[in-house]
Amino acid sequence: MMRYQYHTYKIKYYVNASHAMRWENGEGKQHNHTWEIVCEIHSKNDQMIVFNDIEKKLKEVCDTFEGKFLNKLPAFQYVNPTTENVAMWLFNLFTPRLEELNAELVRLEVGESPTRSYCISLY
């Protein structure tokens, strides 16, 4: 049986940002998280990618919400800034930037705490 190796790069970021949940009867209390963002990236052509190049692309996105109240960002004006929605938002922002490096985001994990994360994986 032939086995194939699948190589990925793994990059972690930590971003401080706050959010408040929107409920039927109003908005919850604003609270801060140190969001852990873990990206697994695959080179589409199996060539090496310089870590700094990947980090630069991801940093472009992460810097836009460092220290911010997520509810005030245009992306969350009408969308509840849950961990799930933050993960989908980040996945959609990271993907085109990584494609510029001929790379694909194959897994994204976004955690609002060490025990609560949401993952998106391509398969």
N, CA, C and O atoms as CSV, one atom per row, in Angstrom:
chain,resi,resn,atom,element,x,y,z
A,1,MET,N,N,0.844,-1.181,0.000
A,1,MET,CA,C,0.000,0.000,0.000
A,1,MET,C,C,0.889,1.245,0.000
A,1,MET,O,O,1.776,1.392,0.841
A,2,MET,N,N,0.638,2.112,-0.935
A,2,MET,CA,C,1.414,3.345,-1.063
A,2,MET,C,C,0.841,4.411,-0.134
A,2,MET,O,O,-0.367,4.642,-0.109
A,3,ARG,N,N,1.708,5.047,0.617
A,3,ARG,CA,C,1.279,6.132,1.508
A,3,ARG,C,C,1.813,7.442,0.963
A,3,ARG,O,O,2.933,7.515,0.457
A,4,TYR,N,N,0.999,8.466,1.075
A,4,TYR,CA,C,1.390,9.792,0.620
A,4,TYR,C,C,1.510,10.722,1.817
A,4,TYR,O,O,0.750,10.635,2.781
A,5,GLN,N,N,2.468,11.595,1.726
A,5,GLN,CA,C,2.640,12.589,2.777
A,5,GLN,C,C,1.943,13.878,2.363
A,5,GLN,O,O,1.966,14.273,1.197
A,6,TYR,N,N,1.337,14.509,3.327
A,6,TYR,CA,C,0.672,15.787,3.101
A,6,TYR,C,C,1.331,16.784,4.039
A,6,TYR,O,O,1.225,16.657,5.259
A,7,HIS,N,N,2.002,17.760,3.487
A,7,HIS,CA,C,2.778,18.710,4.281
A,7,HIS,C,C,2.000,20.005,4.477
A,7,HIS,O,O,1.396,20.528,3.540
A,8,THR,N,N,2.023,20.513,5.703
A,8,THR,CA,C,1.385,21.793,5.982
A,8,THR,C,C,2.292,22.651,6.856
A,8,THR,O,O,3.140,22.152,7.597
A,9,TYR,N,N,2.084,23.935,6.744
A,9,TYR,CA,C,2.707,24.905,7.641
A,9,TYR,C,C,1.684,25.224,8.719
A,9,TYR,O,O,0.482,25.264,8.454
A,10,LYS,N,N,2.161,25.449,9.928
A,10,LYS,CA,C,1.258,25.785,11.025
A,10,LYS,C,C,1.729,27.095,11.648
A,10,LYS,O,O,2.859,27.208,12.122
A,11,ILE,N,N,0.841,28.070,11.636
A,11,ILE,CA,C,1.151,29.400,12.156
A,11,ILE,C,C,0.104,29.742,13.209
A,11,ILE,O,O,-1.088,29.517,12.998
A,12,LYS,N,N,0.547,30.288,14.346
A,12,LYS,CA,C,-0.369,30.716,15.404
A,12,LYS,C,C,-0.262,32.219,15.600
A,12,LYS,O,O,0.819,32.805,15.540
A,13,TYR,N,N,-1.407,32.814,15.833
A,13,TYR,CA,C,-1.479,34.233,16.170
A,13,TYR,C,C,-2.342,34.391,17.407
A,13,TYR,O,O,-3.237,33.587,17.668
A,14,TYR,N,N,-2.061,35.433,18.156
A,14,TYR,CA,C,-2.879,35.791,19.303
A,14,TYR,C,C,-3.296,37.241,19.121
A,14,TYR,O,O,-2.460,38.120,18.912
A,15,VAL,N,N,-4.597,37.478,19.202
A,15,VAL,CA,C,-5.139,38.816,19.000
A,15,VAL,C,C,-6.062,39.141,20.171
A,15,VAL,O,O,-6.928,38.347,20.537
A,16,ASN,N,N,-5.861,40.314,20.746
A,16,ASN,CA,C,-6.753,40.785,21.799
A,16,ASN,C,C,-7.861,41.609,21.171
A,16,ASN,O,O,-7.605,42.609,20.502
A,17,ALA,N,N,-9.089,41.182,21.392
A,17,ALA,CA,C,-10.251,41.902,20.871
A,17,ALA,C,C,-11.454,41.533,21.732
A,17,ALA,O,O,-11.508,40.457,22.328
A,18,SER,N,N,-12.404,42.439,21.782
A,18,SER,CA,C,-13.601,42.195,22.586
A,18,SER,C,C,-14.816,42.005,21.687
A,18,SER,O,O,-14.804,42.349,20.505
A,19,HIS,N,N,-15.849,41.454,22.277
A,19,HIS,CA,C,-17.122,41.319,21.579
A,19,HIS,C,C,-18.232,41.240,22.613
A,19,HIS,O,O,-17.976,41.089,23.807
A,20,ALA,N,N,-19.454,41.342,22.144
A,20,ALA,CA,C,-20.635,41.165,22.989
A,20,ALA,C,C,-21.655,40.388,22.166
A,20,ALA,O,O,-21.874,40.677,20.990
A,21,MET,N,N,-22.256,39.426,22.786
A,21,MET,CA,C,-23.252,38.622,22.084
A,21,MET,C,C,-24.550,39.411,21.967
A,21,MET,O,O,-24.948,40.132,22.882
A,22,ARG,N,N,-25.190,39.255,20.829
A,22,ARG,CA,C,-26.504,39.873,20.623
A,22,ARG,C,C,-27.567,38.809,20.884
A,22,ARG,O,O,-27.538,37.720,20.312
A,23,TRP,N,N,-28.486,39.148,21.747
A,23,TRP,CA,C,-29.563,38.238,22.113
A,23,TRP,C,C,-30.886,38.842,21.666
A,23,TRP,O,O,-30.945,39.996,21.242
A,24,GLU,N,N,-31.914,38.069,21.763
A,24,GLU,CA,C,-33.246,38.521,21.358
A,24,GLU,C,C,-33.659,39.792,22.105
A,24,GLU,O,O,-34.322,40.665,21.545
A,25,ASN,N,N,-33.258,39.883,23.375
A,25,ASN,CA,C,-33.654,41.028,24.210
A,25,ASN,C,C,-32.582,42.105,24.297
A,25,ASN,O,O,-32.666,42.972,25.167
A,26,GLY,N,N,-31.582,42.079,23.429
A,26,GLY,CA,C,-30.541,43.105,23.472
A,26,GLY,C,C,-29.154,42.510,23.408
A,26,GLY,O,O,-28.969,41.336,23.084
A,27,GLU,N,N,-28.187,43.345,23.722
A,27,GLU,CA,C,-26.788,42.940,23.617
A,27,GLU,C,C,-26.237,42.594,24.990
A,27,GLU,O,O,-26.538,43.264,25.978
A,28,GLY,N,N,-25.425,41.542,25.044
A,28,GLY,CA,C,-24.777,41.145,26.281
A,28,GLY,C,C,-23.654,42.106,26.646
A,28,GLY,O,O,-23.459,43.127,25.987
A,29,LYS,N,N,-22.936,41.777,27.676
A,29,LYS,CA,C,-21.849,42.620,28.166
A,29,LYS,C,C,-20.612,42.465,27.275
A,29,LYS,O,O,-20.242,41.356,26.892
A,30,GLN,N,N,-19.991,43.587,26.959
A,30,GLN,CA,C,-18.739,43.555,26.198
A,30,GLN,C,C,-17.661,42.901,27.059
A,30,GLN,O,O,-17.501,43.240,28.232
A,31,HIS,N,N,-16.932,41.971,26.473
A,31,HIS,CA,C,-15.858,41.303,27.203
A,31,HIS,C,C,-14.708,40.988,26.245
A,31,HIS,O,O,-14.903,40.818,25.041
A,32,ASN,N,N,-13.529,40.918,26.807
A,32,ASN,CA,C,-12.312,40.745,26.015
A,32,ASN,C,C,-11.894,39.276,25.953
A,32,ASN,O,O,-12.135,38.500,26.877
A,33,HIS,N,N,-11.266,38.926,24.844
A,33,HIS,CA,C,-10.637,37.615,24.690
A,33,HIS,C,C,-9.252,37.816,24.096
A,33,HIS,O,O,-9.013,38.770,23.355
A,34,THR,N,N,-8.361,36.924,24.425
A,34,THR,CA,C,-7.142,36.775,23.645
A,34,THR,C,C,-7.444,35.626,22.695
A,34,THR,O,O,-7.361,34.453,23.060
A,35,TRP,N,N,-7.794,35.989,21.473
A,35,TRP,CA,C,-8.194,35.008,20.467
A,35,TRP,C,C,-6.956,34.266,19.974
A,35,TRP,O,O,-5.967,34.890,19.589
A,36,GLU,N,N,-7.011,32.954,19.985
A,36,GLU,CA,C,-5.936,32.151,19.410
A,36,GLU,C,C,-6.374,31.736,18.012
A,36,GLU,O,O,-7.440,31.149,17.825
A,37,ILE,N,N,-5.537,32.050,17.045
A,37,ILE,CA,C,-5.831,31.753,15.647
A,37,ILE,C,C,-4.733,30.828,15.139
A,37,ILE,O,O,-3.564,31.210,15.088
A,38,VAL,N,N,-5.110,29.617,14.765
A,38,VAL,CA,C,-4.151,28.619,14.298
A,38,VAL,C,C,-4.480,28.290,12.846
A,38,VAL,O,O,-5.578,27.831,12.531
A,39,CYS,N,N,-3.515,28.531,11.974
A,39,CYS,CA,C,-3.700,28.286,10.542
A,39,CYS,C,C,-2.803,27.149,10.091
A,39,CYS,O,O,-1.615,27.122,10.412
A,40,GLU,N,N,-3.367,26.214,9.351
A,40,GLU,CA,C,-2.576,25.187,8.679
A,40,GLU,C,C,-2.685,25.451,7.190
A,40,GLU,O,O,-3.779,25.556,6.634
A,41,ILE,N,N,-1.533,25.555,6.564
A,41,ILE,CA,C,-1.446,26.013,5.183
A,41,ILE,C,C,-0.667,25.004,4.364
A,41,ILE,O,O,0.367,24.491,4.792
A,42,HIS,N,N,-1.186,24.732,3.176
A,42,HIS,CA,C,-0.551,23.785,2.260
A,42,HIS,C,C,-0.084,24.530,1.017
A,42,HIS,O,O,-0.812,25.359,0.472
A,43,SER,N,N,1.126,24.231,0.573
A,43,SER,CA,C,1.638,24.792,-0.678
A,43,SER,C,C,0.981,24.052,-1.832
A,43,SER,O,O,1.059,22.826,-1.913
A,44,LYS,N,N,0.331,24.793,-2.727
A,44,LYS,CA,C,-0.382,24.163,-3.842
A,44,LYS,C,C,0.551,23.459,-4.816
A,44,LYS,O,O,0.154,22.496,-5.471
A,45,ASN,N,N,1.781,23.932,-4.913
A,45,ASN,CA,C,2.722,23.316,-5.856
A,45,ASN,C,C,3.819,22.528,-5.140
A,45,ASN,O,O,4.831,22.174,-5.744
A,46,ASP,N,N,3.615,22.261,-3.864
A,46,ASP,CA,C,4.567,21.509,-3.040
A,46,ASP,C,C,5.945,22.155,-2.953
A,46,ASP,O,O,6.929,21.487,-2.633
A,47,GLN,N,N,6.015,23.444,-3.236
A,47,GLN,CA,C,7.260,24.190,-3.068
A,47,GLN,C,C,7.273,24.806,-1.668
A,47,GLN,O,O,6.227,25.023,-1.057
A,48,MET,N,N,8.482,25.081,-1.178
A,48,MET,CA,C,8.602,25.746,0.115
A,48,MET,C,C,8.001,27.142,0.048
A,48,MET,O,O,8.063,27.814,-0.982
A,49,ILE,N,N,7.425,27.558,1.150
A,49,ILE,CA,C,6.950,28.929,1.303
A,49,ILE,C,C,7.713,29.511,2.486
A,49,ILE,O,O,7.847,28.861,3.523
A,50,VAL,N,N,8.199,30.704,2.336
A,50,VAL,CA,C,8.938,31.354,3.421
A,50,VAL,C,C,7.943,31.694,4.540
A,50,VAL,O,O,6.923,32.339,4.293
A,51,PHE,N,N,8.243,31.258,5.763
A,51,PHE,CA,C,7.353,31.516,6.895
A,51,PHE,C,C,7.008,32.998,7.005
A,51,PHE,O,O,5.854,33.351,7.251
A,52,ASN,N,N,8.003,33.865,6.823
A,52,ASN,CA,C,7.759,35.311,6.937
A,52,ASN,C,C,6.727,35.793,5.929
A,52,ASN,O,O,5.954,36.703,6.225
A,53,ASP,N,N,6.705,35.196,4.746
A,53,ASP,CA,C,5.721,35.587,3.729
A,53,ASP,C,C,4.306,35.212,4.170
A,53,ASP,O,O,3.364,35.982,3.987
A,54,ILE,N,N,4.171,34.029,4.748
A,54,ILE,CA,C,2.867,33.598,5.260
A,54,ILE,C,C,2.436,34.523,6.394
A,54,ILE,O,O,1.308,35.016,6.413
A,55,GLU,N,N,3.341,34.753,7.332
A,55,GLU,CA,C,3.018,35.579,8.496
A,55,GLU,C,C,2.611,36.988,8.093
A,55,GLU,O,O,1.714,37.577,8.697
A,56,LYS,N,N,3.264,37.524,7.081
A,56,LYS,CA,C,2.932,38.878,6.614
A,56,LYS,C,C,1.493,38.932,6.106
A,56,LYS,O,O,0.766,39.878,6.407
A,57,LYS,N,N,1.081,37.931,5.344
A,57,LYS,CA,C,-0.283,37.889,4.808
A,57,LYS,C,C,-1.319,37.759,5.932
A,57,LYS,O,O,-2.354,38.425,5.906
A,58,LEU,N,N,-1.040,36.911,6.902
A,58,LEU,CA,C,-1.978,36.717,8.002
A,58,LEU,C,C,-2.036,37.944,8.908
A,58,LEU,O,O,-3.098,38.308,9.414
A,59,LYS,N,N,-0.884,38.571,9.103
A,59,LYS,CA,C,-0.796,39.767,9.955
A,59,LYS,C,C,-1.616,40.920,9.381
A,59,LYS,O,O,-2.186,41.711,10.132
A,60,GLU,N,N,-1.676,41.016,8.053
A,60,GLU,CA,C,-2.481,42.067,7.417
A,60,GLU,C,C,-3.919,42.018,7.919
A,60,GLU,O,O,-4.544,43.055,8.138
A,61,VAL,N,N,-4.429,40.830,8.095
A,61,VAL,CA,C,-5.805,40.657,8.568
A,61,VAL,C,C,-5.878,40.848,10.080
A,61,VAL,O,O,-6.727,41.592,10.573
A,62,CYS,N,N,-5.003,40.189,10.809
A,62,CYS,CA,C,-5.064,40.226,12.274
A,62,CYS,C,C,-4.894,41.639,12.823
A,62,CYS,O,O,-5.513,41.992,13.826
A,63,ASP,N,N,-4.074,42.436,12.183
A,63,ASP,CA,C,-3.859,43.810,12.644
A,63,ASP,C,C,-5.119,44.663,12.542
A,63,ASP,O,O,-5.252,45.658,13.254
A,64,THR,N,N,-6.049,44.283,11.658
A,64,THR,CA,C,-7.253,45.099,11.467
A,64,THR,C,C,-8.223,45.009,12.640
A,64,THR,O,O,-9.090,45.871,12.781
A,65,PHE,N,N,-8.096,43.983,13.486
A,65,PHE,CA,C,-9.029,43.898,14.614
A,65,PHE,C,C,-8.345,43.784,15.967
A,65,PHE,O,O,-9.019,43.575,16.975
A,66,GLU,N,N,-7.028,43.914,16.017
A,66,GLU,CA,C,-6.296,43.936,17.288
A,66,GLU,C,C,-6.804,45.110,18.130
A,66,GLU,O,O,-6.809,46.256,17.681
A,67,GLY,N,N,-7.231,44.803,19.360
A,67,GLY,CA,C,-7.687,45.834,20.285
A,67,GLY,C,C,-9.052,46.424,19.979
A,67,GLY,O,O,-9.452,47.410,20.598
A,68,LYS,N,N,-9.765,45.843,19.042
A,68,LYS,CA,C,-11.053,46.406,18.614
A,68,LYS,C,C,-12.229,45.680,19.276
A,68,LYS,O,O,-12.103,44.564,19.782
A,69,PHE,N,N,-13.369,46.362,19.249
A,69,PHE,CA,C,-14.651,45.786,19.658
A,69,PHE,C,C,-15.282,45.228,18.391
A,69,PHE,O,O,-15.740,45.992,17.541
A,70,LEU,N,N,-15.311,43.908,18.254
A,70,LEU,CA,C,-15.731,43.265,17.008
A,70,LEU,C,C,-17.115,43.712,16.543
A,70,LEU,O,O,-17.357,43.819,15.341
A,71,ASN,N,N,-18.011,43.970,17.468
A,71,ASN,CA,C,-19.365,44.390,17.100
A,71,ASN,C,C,-19.365,45.661,16.260
A,71,ASN,O,O,-20.302,45.890,15.495
A,72,LYS,N,N,-18.341,46.481,16.385
A,72,LYS,CA,C,-18.270,47.756,15.660
A,72,LYS,C,C,-17.669,47.608,14.259
A,72,LYS,O,O,-17.722,48.549,13.467
A,73,LEU,N,N,-17.099,46.440,13.944
A,73,LEU,CA,C,-16.528,46.230,12.615
A,73,LEU,C,C,-17.653,46.025,11.602
A,73,LEU,O,O,-18.680,45.433,11.934
A,74,PRO,N,N,-17.472,46.508,10.369
A,74,PRO,CA,C,-18.517,46.340,9.348
A,74,PRO,C,C,-18.971,44.889,9.168
A,74,PRO,O,O,-20.153,44.638,8.929
A,75,ALA,N,N,-18.052,43.942,9.279
A,75,ALA,CA,C,-18.402,42.523,9.084
A,75,ALA,C,C,-19.402,42.021,10.124
A,75,ALA,O,O,-20.128,41.056,9.881
A,76,PHE,N,N,-19.435,42.680,11.282
A,76,PHE,CA,C,-20.300,42.218,12.367
A,76,PHE,C,C,-21.390,43.227,12.722
A,76,PHE,O,O,-21.970,43.183,13.806
A,77,GLN,N,N,-21.649,44.124,11.797
A,77,GLN,CA,C,-22.710,45.099,12.031
A,77,GLN,C,C,-24.061,44.400,12.185
A,77,GLN,O,O,-24.870,44.776,13.034
A,78,TYR,N,N,-24.298,43.377,11.355
A,78,TYR,CA,C,-25.564,42.641,11.397
A,78,TYR,C,C,-25.377,41.157,11.705
A,78,TYR,O,O,-26.352,40.410,11.785
A,79,VAL,N,N,-24.135,40.734,11.876
A,79,VAL,CA,C,-23.814,39.330,12.150
A,79,VAL,C,C,-23.303,39.238,13.584
A,79,VAL,O,O,-22.442,40.020,13.989
A,80,ASN,N,N,-23.824,38.296,14.344
A,80,ASN,CA,C,-23.391,38.114,15.720
A,80,ASN,C,C,-21.923,37.666,15.732
A,80,ASN,O,O,-21.581,36.700,15.050
A,81,PRO,N,N,-21.047,38.344,16.491
A,81,PRO,CA,C,-19.626,37.994,16.481
A,81,PRO,C,C,-19.307,36.781,17.366
A,81,PRO,O,O,-18.504,36.871,18.296
A,82,THR,N,N,-19.939,35.668,17.064
A,82,THR,CA,C,-19.657,34.417,17.771
A,82,THR,C,C,-18.300,33.879,17.315
A,82,THR,O,O,-17.754,34.325,16.306
A,83,THR,N,N,-17.775,32.942,18.048
A,83,THR,CA,C,-16.515,32.311,17.641
A,83,THR,C,C,-16.658,31.680,16.261
A,83,THR,O,O,-15.737,31.752,15.447
A,84,GLU,N,N,-17.797,31.067,15.997
A,84,GLU,CA,C,-18.038,30.436,14.697
A,84,GLU,C,C,-18.010,31.467,13.570
A,84,GLU,O,O,-17.384,31.249,12.533
A,85,ASN,N,N,-18.693,32.589,13.784
A,85,ASN,CA,C,-18.742,33.626,12.751
A,85,ASN,C,C,-17.402,34.328,12.576
A,85,ASN,O,O,-17.044,34.709,11.462
A,86,VAL,N,N,-16.664,34.502,13.658
A,86,VAL,CA,C,-15.322,35.082,13.554
A,86,VAL,C,C,-14.429,34.150,12.736
A,86,VAL,O,O,-13.658,34.610,11.894
A,87,ALA,N,N,-14.532,32.850,12.981
A,87,ALA,CA,C,-13.723,31.882,12.226
A,87,ALA,C,C,-14.058,31.923,10.738
A,87,ALA,O,O,-13.153,31.920,9.903
A,88,MET,N,N,-15.338,31.960,10.399
A,88,MET,CA,C,-15.720,32.004,8.979
A,88,MET,C,C,-15.254,33.306,8.325
A,88,MET,O,O,-14.808,33.302,7.178
A,89,TRP,N,N,-15.357,34.395,9.042
A,89,TRP,CA,C,-14.899,35.700,8.553
A,89,TRP,C,C,-13.393,35.659,8.271
A,89,TRP,O,O,-12.941,36.086,7.209
A,90,LEU,N,N,-12.622,35.141,9.236
A,90,LEU,CA,C,-11.170,35.053,9.053
A,90,LEU,C,C,-10.808,34.122,7.903
A,90,LEU,O,O,-9.923,34.433,7.105
A,91,PHE,N,N,-11.482,32.990,7.817
A,91,PHE,CA,C,-11.198,32.050,6.730
A,91,PHE,C,C,-11.365,32.742,5.378
A,91,PHE,O,O,-10.533,32.582,4.485
A,92,ASN,N,N,-12.431,33.502,5.236
A,92,ASN,CA,C,-12.700,34.205,3.973
A,92,ASN,C,C,-11.716,35.337,3.700
A,92,ASN,O,O,-11.473,35.674,2.541
A,93,LEU,N,N,-11.151,35.926,4.740
A,93,LEU,CA,C,-10.145,36.975,4.550
A,93,LEU,C,C,-8.757,36.397,4.288
A,93,LEU,O,O,-8.009,36.926,3.466
A,94,PHE,N,N,-8.412,35.321,4.978
A,94,PHE,CA,C,-7.089,34.714,4.803
A,94,PHE,C,C,-6.932,34.050,3.433
A,94,PHE,O,O,-5.872,34.145,2.813
A,95,THR,N,N,-7.982,33.381,2.964
A,95,THR,CA,C,-7.893,32.555,1.760
A,95,THR,C,C,-7.338,33.290,0.541
A,95,THR,O,O,-6.381,32.796,-0.055
A,96,PRO,N,N,-7.878,34.437,0.136
A,96,PRO,CA,C,-7.332,35.093,-1.064
A,96,PRO,C,C,-5.907,35.607,-0.873
A,96,PRO,O,O,-5.129,35.644,-1.827
A,97,ARG,N,N,-5.566,35.997,0.331
A,97,ARG,CA,C,-4.203,36.476,0.587
A,97,ARG,C,C,-3.189,35.343,0.455
A,97,ARG,O,O,-2.095,35.535,-0.078
A,98,LEU,N,N,-3.560,34.171,0.942
A,98,LEU,CA,C,-2.658,33.023,0.846
A,98,LEU,C,C,-2.559,32.501,-0.580
A,98,LEU,O,O,-1.523,31.968,-0.978
A,99,GLU,N,N,-3.620,32.650,-1.342
A,99,GLU,CA,C,-3.575,32.237,-2.750
A,99,GLU,C,C,-2.515,33.020,-3.520
A,99,GLU,O,O,-1.960,32.512,-4.494
A,100,GLU,N,N,-2.230,34.246,-3.096
A,100,GLU,CA,C,-1.168,35.040,-3.718
A,100,GLU,C,C,0.197,34.367,-3.558
A,100,GLU,O,O,1.117,34.627,-4.333
A,101,LEU,N,N,0.322,33.504,-2.551
A,101,LEU,CA,C,1.567,32.761,-2.308
A,101,LEU,C,C,1.495,31.346,-2.893
A,101,LEU,O,O,2.370,30.519,-2.638
A,102,ASN,N,N,0.461,31.079,-3.667
A,102,ASN,CA,C,0.208,29.739,-4.195
A,102,ASN,C,C,0.028,28.740,-3.046
A,102,ASN,O,O,0.504,27.606,-3.095
A,103,ALA,N,N,-0.676,29.209,-2.015
A,103,ALA,CA,C,-0.910,28.408,-0.820
A,103,ALA,C,C,-2.403,28.330,-0.541
A,103,ALA,O,O,-3.184,29.170,-0.989
A,104,GLU,N,N,-2.778,27.303,0.208
A,104,GLU,CA,C,-4.181,27.078,0.528
A,104,GLU,C,C,-4.340,26.895,2.032
A,104,GLU,O,O,-3.625,26.109,2.655
A,105,LEU,N,N,-5.278,27.624,2.597
A,105,LEU,CA,C,-5.617,27.451,4.002
A,105,LEU,C,C,-6.460,26.183,4.113
A,105,LEU,O,O,-7.606,26.158,3.666
A,106,VAL,N,N,-5.899,25.136,4.703
A,106,VAL,CA,C,-6.602,23.853,4.762
A,106,VAL,C,C,-7.287,23.626,6.106
A,106,VAL,O,O,-8.182,22.789,6.221
A,107,ARG,N,N,-6.865,24.371,7.110
A,107,ARG,CA,C,-7.510,24.250,8.425
A,107,ARG,C,C,-7.304,25.540,9.192
A,107,ARG,O,O,-6.208,26.100,9.221
A,108,LEU,N,N,-8.373,25.999,9.810
A,108,LEU,CA,C,-8.327,27.187,10.651
A,108,LEU,C,C,-9.002,26.856,11.967
A,108,LEU,O,O,-10.111,26.321,11.996
A,109,GLU,N,N,-8.325,27.177,13.048
A,109,GLU,CA,C,-8.888,26.999,14.384
A,109,GLU,C,C,-8.883,28.357,15.065
A,109,GLU,O,O,-7.847,29.017,15.148
A,110,VAL,N,N,-10.038,28.767,15.549
A,110,VAL,CA,C,-10.160,30.043,16.250
A,110,VAL,C,C,-10.690,29.746,17.642
A,110,VAL,O,O,-11.754,29.149,17.804
A,111,GLY,N,N,-9.928,30.173,18.650
A,111,GLY,CA,C,-10.322,29.928,20.029
A,111,GLY,C,C,-10.494,31.220,20.794
A,111,GLY,O,O,-9.669,32.129,20.699
A,112,GLU,N,N,-11.581,31.296,21.558
A,112,GLU,CA,C,-11.800,32.459,22.413
A,112,GLU,C,C,-11.260,32.201,23.813
A,112,GLU,O,O,-11.149,33.125,24.619
A,113,SER,N,N,-10.926,30.955,24.102
A,113,SER,CA,C,-10.321,30.569,25.375
A,113,SER,C,C,-9.581,29.250,25.139
A,113,SER,O,O,-9.749,28.630,24.089
A,114,PRO,N,N,-8.771,28.820,26.097
A,114,PRO,CA,C,-8.057,27.545,25.905
A,114,PRO,C,C,-8.973,26.332,25.760
A,114,PRO,O,O,-8.548,25.292,25.259
A,115,THR,N,N,-10.224,26.457,26.194
A,115,THR,CA,C,-11.134,25.309,26.145
A,115,THR,C,C,-12.248,25.446,25.115
A,115,THR,O,O,-13.079,24.546,24.987
A,116,ARG,N,N,-12.283,26.568,24.370
A,116,ARG,CA,C,-13.364,26.797,23.401
A,116,ARG,C,C,-12.796,27.246,22.071
A,116,ARG,O,O,-12.265,28.350,21.946
A,117,SER,N,N,-12.913,26.384,21.088
A,117,SER,CA,C,-12.416,26.692,19.742
A,117,SER,C,C,-13.427,26.232,18.709
A,117,SER,O,O,-14.272,25.376,18.971
A,118,TYR,N,N,-13.318,26.821,17.534
A,118,TYR,CA,C,-14.126,26.411,16.388
A,118,TYR,C,C,-13.168,26.196,15.230
A,118,TYR,O,O,-12.278,27.016,15.002
A,119,CYS,N,N,-13.339,25.101,14.494
A,119,CYS,CA,C,-12.420,24.742,13.415
A,119,CYS,C,C,-13.147,24.660,12.079
A,119,CYS,O,O,-14.297,24.230,11.993
A,120,ILE,N,N,-12.442,25.083,11.055
A,120,ILE,CA,C,-12.898,24.917,9.677
A,120,ILE,C,C,-11.794,24.166,8.953
A,120,ILE,O,O,-10.636,24.582,8.991
A,121,SER,N,N,-12.136,23.068,8.295
A,121,SER,CA,C,-11.151,22.260,7.574
A,121,SER,C,C,-11.622,21.999,6.156
A,121,SER,O,O,-12.811,21.791,5.913
A,122,LEU,N,N,-10.688,22.012,5.230
A,122,LEU,CA,C,-10.964,21.572,3.872
A,122,LEU,C,C,-10.615,20.096,3.790
A,122,LEU,O,O,-9.650,19.656,4.413
A,123,TYR,N,N,-11.364,19.345,3.051
A,123,TYR,CA,C,-11.040,17.926,2.843
A,123,TYR,C,C,-11.519,17.479,1.507
A,123,TYR,O,O,-11.341,16.316,1.144
